[in-house]
Amino acid sequence: MPGYSSRHLLFLQKGREVMLPTLSKNNTLAKRKALWAYAFLAVPLVFYSIIRIYPAFSAFYLSLTDWDIISSKKDFIQFANYQRMFQDKLFWKTFGNTIKYVVFGLPISLLIGFILAYNIDRLDVTADLYKAVYFLPYITSMVAAAWVWRWFFQPAPIGVFNNILTVLDLPNRKFLSSPKEALFSILTMTIWADVGFQMLIFLAGLKNIPAQYYEAAKIDGANNWQLLVRITLPMIRGTFIFLLITGTIRYLRIFTQVLNMTTQGDGGPLNSTKPLVLYIYDNAFNKFEMGYASAMTVFLFVFILMITLFQMKVTKDEDA
């Protein structure tokens, strides 16, 4: 129609001509933005597929073979590695040790992390200093920290802790050489290194609680304990669930501490500290039984997945 450019549409509304701009140019721009968005999202997806998904499928395939990691020959033996795994007493020993690390270590780490966060959140001037002090062990090299703690646990006159016991006229302890004490000695170091992360995440959760809730509760006469139980804990429930799931995965995969704190990295004494990941490493790179190691890797992967899904299911049901 005359008087209008070709990039506009005309239609009649009650006898009047109404001009509307077409969306062709906007649609093209939107499509370009979408394509660029998908392109950027594809990069981490491809990277994750290469370093996570592909190795996972490869591990399952290797678990069905007999491969010594040196030769290229892989004999397909079906589920023989899994049958061997379930009959292996040392496998169940290391799996039990791994469960101990989770059951004894994670609750203590969460409790200390929350106590630190709860008290640091009340500080003003020195809060940043305390955050840095408690978070520093988490970003410290785990190998270096493990060797320092290994020195702490040595017998007197070398070990710091036994020297303190000697000064206090108390009997020395066989921290890393006793089957009953070694696991908890390593667990002490693990909690020390892990608690800073728990504290920082708890602090983020506490900062998200609106101050109006506390002010209204105080006006109603609530004391500190009531504020903690009725407001703080329910409001950081999501934070706790996140730390519970991620912490469970970390403790199930414990490895570096045991490798560096035990004699010759064997998870001793008498395999009392050896976790499942270290047993997998030992079979793969010391005994060159990659097929058997892959079977245990698949088992650990499935177990972690089931634990994670169970935790998510329980928390979801409670929210419903």
N, C-alpha and C positions, 0 to 999 in steps of 0.2 A: 504494500500500500504506500501511497505517496506520503512523504514527510517523515518517514521512519527509516532507520538504518536496517540492514539485513540481519543484524544481531538481536532484534527484538521481535516479539510476538504480539499480535493484536487479537483481541476477542471482544465481542459485544456484550455489554452488561447493561440491561435496561435501555437499549438504544444508544448507548455511548461506547465509543472506542476506548478501550483500556490497554495501555502498553505495559508489558512485562518483559524484563531482560531475560534472555535465555541463560541456562546454567551450564552450557557446554564448556565454557572456559573454566568455570569453577570446578566442574566435574573432572576436567583434565588435571587441574592442579591437585585436587584431592587424591586422584589416582596416583600421581607422582609421589605425593607424600606417603601414601600407603605402601607403594613399592619400595621406597627408601627405608621405611620402618621395617618392612619384612626383610630387607637385605641386611640391615644391622642386627635384627633378631636372629638371622640365620647364622651369623658368625659364631656366637656362643653356643648355638644348637649343634653346629658341626663340630666345634671344639669339644663339647661335652660328649658327643657321640663317639669321637675318636678316643678320648681318654677314659671314658666310663662305660658306655654301652657296648662298644666293640670288645674291650677286654673282658667284660662280664660274660658275653657269649663265648669268647675264646676260652675262658676258664672252664665253662661248663663242658665244652668240647674236649679240652685236655683232661678233664676229670674222668672221661670215658676211655682214656688211652693209657698206655704204659710208655712214658717218655723220660729219658734220662737227662734231658736238657742239653746234652752235648752233641748227640747225633741228630740227624734230621728224621730218623725213622720213628714213627709213632704207631705202636701196635694197638689196635682197637680191642679193648677188653670189656666193653659194656660197663656194667655196674660193679665190677670186681673191687674197684677202689673204695666204693661206698660200703661194701660188705666188710672189707678189711677195716675201714674206719670205725664202724660200729662194734667191732670185736677188739679194737685197740684200747688197752687199759690206759696207756699214756695219753691217748686222745681225750678220754673222759676225765683224766686227772687234770690236764691243762684246761679243759672246758670248765671244770669245777673251779679252778683257780680264777679263771676269767669272771665267773659269776660272783666269786668272793670280792673281786676288785669293785664290781658294780654295787653289790649289796652293802658293803661296808664303806666304800669310798664316796659314792655319789651323795647319799643322804647327809653325811658329815660336811661335804663340800658345799652343798646347797644351804645347810643351816648356817655355817660360818659366813658364807657369802651374803646371806640375807642380813645377819646380825651386823656385819660390817657396813653394808649399804644403808641399813636403817639408822645407824648412828652417824655415819658420815653425812647423810641427808639432812641432819639437824645442825651441821656445822656451817659456818659462813666463811671465815677467813682462811682456815687451814684445810678446807675440804679438798681442794685440788692437790695439796701435798699428800694427803692420805690416799687419795685415788692413785697417784703416781707410785707411791711406795708399795701398795698392795697389788697393783696391776703389773709392776715391773717383773716379778717372777714369771708371769704368763708369757711375756714376750722375750724372755731370756732363752738362750739356746738350751734345749732339753738335755743335750749331751753334756754340755758344760755343767749344768746344774746337777745332773745325776752323779757326775764324778766328784763334785764338791760334797754332796750328801753321802757319797760312798766313803769319803774321808771322814766325815762326821761320825759315821757308824763304826769306824775301825776300833779294835781293842786299844786299851791304854798301853803306852802313853801317847799314841798317835791320835786316836779318835777323840773328838771334842766332847761328845756326850759321855763317854766312859770316864774321861778326865773329870768331868763335873761330878759324876757319881762317886769317883774316888775322893774328891775334896769333901763331899757330903758324907763320907764314910759309909757308902752304900755299895752293895755288890755290883760288879760290872755285868753288863748284858751282852749276849752274843747276838747282836742285832741282825747281821747278815749271814751268820753261820749257823743259826738255829732254825730248823724247819718250822718251828712254831712262831718265831718272831720275824723271820725274814720278809714274809709277805706284807705284814703290817708296817715294817720299816720302810719298804718301798712305797706302800700306800701313803705313809706320812709325807714323803717327798712329793707324791703325785697330788695330794690335796693341797699342799703348800703352793705348787705351781698352778693349780687349777682354780683356786678360790678367787683370784683377782678377776677372772673373766665372769664368774658368777656374780661377784659384787658389782661390776660395771653394768651388767644387764639388769640386775635388780634396781640399781640406781636409776636407770632409764625408765623402768616401770614406775618407780615411786614419783619421779618428776611429772609423770602424766596424770597423777591423781589431782583433781581440782581442789584447790585450797578451800573453796566454799564448803565442801563436805565436812572438813575438820572444824571450820568456824561454826557451822550450824550445830554440829555435835557437841562442841564445847559450850555453846549457849544453853543446850539442853542438859548440861551437867555431866557429860561423859568424861571419864578419866582416861589416862594414857593406855591402859590395857584394853578398855572398850574401843578406843580409837583403832588400836592395832587389830583386834579381832573382828570388829564390825565394819571397818572401812578399808584399812590398809591391805590386809590379807585377801579379802574378796576382790579388790580392785587390781591386784597384781597376779591374779590367778592365771591369766594368759601368759605372763612372763614366766611364771613357775613351770607351766606346761612346756614352754619352749626350752627352758633350761633342763627340764627332766628328760626330754627326748634327745636333745643334742648331747647332754651329759652321758646318757646311757650308751649312745653310739661311741663316744670318746673312750669311755672306760672299757667297753667291749673290745676296743682296738688297741689297748695298752701294749706297748712294745719297747720304746726307746729306753725307758727307765730300767726295765728288767735287764735289757741287753747290756747296759753300761754299769749297773750297780752290782750284778752278781759275778762270781768268779768265772772268768772266761766267757761270760755272756751266755751261760748254759741254763739259766733259770733255776739254779740250785739254792740251797742244798737239797738234794734228793728230789729235784723237780717241784719243790714246794712253792716256788714263785713263778714258774713258767706259765705264761698265758698261751692261749690258743694261737695267737698271731705269731709268737716266737716259735712255736712248734711247727707251724706252717713254713716259716722261714727256714728252720733247721732242715726240714725234709726237702725243700726246694733247692737250697743253695749249698747245703753241706752234704746231704745224702743223695742229691741229684735225682730225687723222685718227684718230678714235677707233676705227674699225673695224680699221685696220691695227695700232694700238697694242694692241687687244684680242687680236688674233691672236698677237702676240709674248708677251702676258701668258699666254695659254693654253699656248704653247710652254714658257715658263719654269715654269709650274705643273707641267706633265707631266714636265719634266726634273727638277725638284726631287723630285717624287714617285718617279720611277724611281731616282734616286740614293739616296733614303731607304730604299726597299724593298730595293735591292741591298745596302746596308750592313746592314740588319736581317737579310737572308737569309744573308749571309756569316757574320755573328757567330752566328746561330742554328745554322748548320751546324758551326761550330767548337765550339759547346757540346755538340752531340749526340754 
